[in-house]
């Protein structure tokens, strides 16, 4: 007989719904005078924050937030320094960005936020490498941080929502733990 496929779980549904909400927020932001951003970054944050348990969601959200602010700060300074010196070749920008990972990672160690190191590097690299030549560095960094915070917020809210579960009041569950509660002779 063929194996029965597992059902689609709440985490999968919440992840997809979170991505859809982030896209919706992106389109709303397009209509407002507060900038647009890139929904990709919000969706990444949602996917990271949707966890099996609410406690782990909050821990992931905290790591992601700290890492985002740290990486954005380094990214903004990086862009401003390169622009102050007239820019540079792609090879120089990319090579310098790679070397900048050392102080970023070391800063997470000094701040005792090692769990945020990955996010700090990802945010820094998206700012310095993917968008280093964009028009306004302040606007891009602001939108990059806002995109991530939107995703974190959506992820935390979705993961804290639970479907009402109808409890079975006519069922008694009995558990045996090393024959402490129930003797093995009963079965």
N, C-alpha and C positions, 0 to 999 in steps of 0.2 A: 504494500500500500504506500502511496506517496506521502511524504512528510507534509504535515499541515504548516502553512506559512504563518509566521507570527503576525499578530495584528499590528497595524500602524499605531504607535503609541502617542501619548500626549506630548512628549518632547519633540517628536517629529512634527506634529501639527503646530505646536507653539513656535517652532523654528521657522516654519514656512509662513505662519501668520505674522510673526515678528518681522520677517523680511518684507512682506507685503505692506505692513504698517509703515515701515521705514520708507518704502517707495512712495506711499501716500503722503507722508510728511515732506518728502522731497518735492513733490508736485505742489503742495501747499506753499512751501518756502519759495518756489519759483514765482508764485503769484504775489508774494509779499516783498517789501523793499528791504528784507534782511539778508539777502544773498541766497545762493542756491545750494552750494555744496555738492557732494558726490554721494549718492545713496550706497555705493559699494562699501564705504567705510562704516556706515551705520549698520549695514547688513552683517559685516564681519563681526562687529561688536555684539549684535544680537545673537549670532550663532555661538559666539564664545560664552556669552552670559547665560544662555539657556542650559541649565544643568539639571540632573535628576532631582536634586534637593535644593530647597530654598537657601539653606545655609551656604552651600557651595556656590550658588548664584551670587550671593552677596560678596563672598570672598573673591570670585572672579571679577565682579564689577569693580571692586576696590582696586584689584591689581591692574585692571584695564584703565581705570581712571588715573591712577598714579603714573602708570607708564605713558599714557597719552600726554599728560601735562609735561612730564620730564622730556619725552622725545620731541614734543612741540617746541619747548623752550630751546633745546639744543638746535633743532631744525631752523627756527627763526634766526638765532644768532648766526648759524652757518650761512643762511641765505644773505643776511645783512652784511656779513664780512666779505663774502664773495662779491656782492654788488658794490661794496665800498672800494674794492680793488679792481673794479671794471670787469668782473666776471672771470671767465677762464674757459679753457677747452673742456670738453666732456671728460677726457681722460683725467685731467687735473681734478675736476669736481668729483668724479666717481672715486678716484683714488683717495682723495682727502676725506670723503664721506666714509669710506671703509676704515680709515685710520681713526676717525672720530668715534667709532664704536668703542674704542678703548676707554676714553673718558666717560662715555655714557654708561657703559657697563660698570665702570669703577664707581661712578656716582651712585648707582643702585646699591652697590656694596656698602659705601659710606653711609647712605641713608637707611641701611638695613631693610631695603625693599627689593631683595634679590628676585622675588617672584614677579616683579614688574619689569625686569630687565628685557625680556623678549618684546614686550609691548613698546617699551621705550625705543628700542632699536627699530622696530617696524615703523613706528610713527616717524622717527627721524629719517629713515630711508625713504619713506614715501614723500616726505617733504623735500629732502635734499636731492634725491635722484629722479623721482618721477615728476616733480613739479619745481625743480630748482630754477628753471628758466621762465616760469610763469610771470605774469605782469606784476601783481601786487603781493609781496610775500606776507604782509600783515593779514590781508584778506584771506589768502589761501590757508594760512596757519589757523586763523580764527575759524574758518569753515571746517577745516579738518578736525579740530577739537570739537566743534559743535556737532559734526556728523557722528563722531564716536560717542559723545555724551547722549545723543538721541538714541543711538542703538543700545547703549547701556541701560538707559531709562526704560525703553520698550522691553528689553530682555528681563529686567528686574520685575516690572509690572506684570508681564505675561507669566513669568515663572511663579509669581506669588498668587496668581489666580488658580483656583482649583475647582474642578467640577464637583457639584454636590454628589456625594456617594450615599446611596441608600444602604443603610446598615441592615444586616440580617439579624433580627432579634430572636429568631427561633432556632438558631444554630449555636451549639456549644462546641468550642474547639478545645481539645485536650492535647497537651504536648508532653512527651516524655524526654527528660534530659538526664541521660545516664541512669535511668530507672529511679529517679528521685521522686517524680510526681506520680508516675504510673509504673507499676511493676510489669516486667516483660511477660509474666505468666498470665496477665489479663488477656493478652491478644493471643 
